[in-house]
Amino acid sequence: MQSMSRIVLALGLLLTVVAGACGEEVKPVGRVTYVITRTWSNGMIEKGEVYGSGALVMTHGDYTEKLQLPKDQMAELAAAAALGVAAGSNSDDPIIGITISGGDEVKPASLQEGSIAELLNRLLDSHTLHP
């Protein structure tokens, strides 16, 4: 998993450099709509916050990156969020926590395919819902 995290961080850095070269700065606007936390057994905590504007702010340990999600991906997140968050298992690594629109956090959350937890987890890994 360590090598996967390093690959994800390298890809994130590359995307950040490319976005910076294009001159577009992502500015989180409005309220946070979705929050995901990943707590790893080694103590590392990752977090993603999706704003209603489509801004995505991710923190991987000490590294932070900002991306802008397209409207179709925001619509996918909204559809999945409408189905709620199913509880997961405390034996999972990492433990996933999900908060929707400032509500109560569901932790651990299940990573069922197509669920809001699975989609947000995919964003932390791939920086898009459609890798």
HELIX and SHEET records of a PDB file:
HELIX    1   1 GLN A    2  ALA A   21  1                                  20    
HELIX    2   2 LYS A   71  ALA A   81  1                                  11    
HELIX    3   3 ILE A  116  SER A  126  1                                  11    
SHEET    1   A 5 TYR A  63  GLN A  68  0                                        
SHEET    2   A 5 ALA A  55  HIS A  60 -1                                        
SHEET    3   A 5 ILE A  45  TYR A  51 -1                                        
SHEET    4   A 5 VAL A  32  THR A  39 -1                                        
SHEET    5   A 5 ILE A  95  ILE A 100 -1                                        
END                                                                             
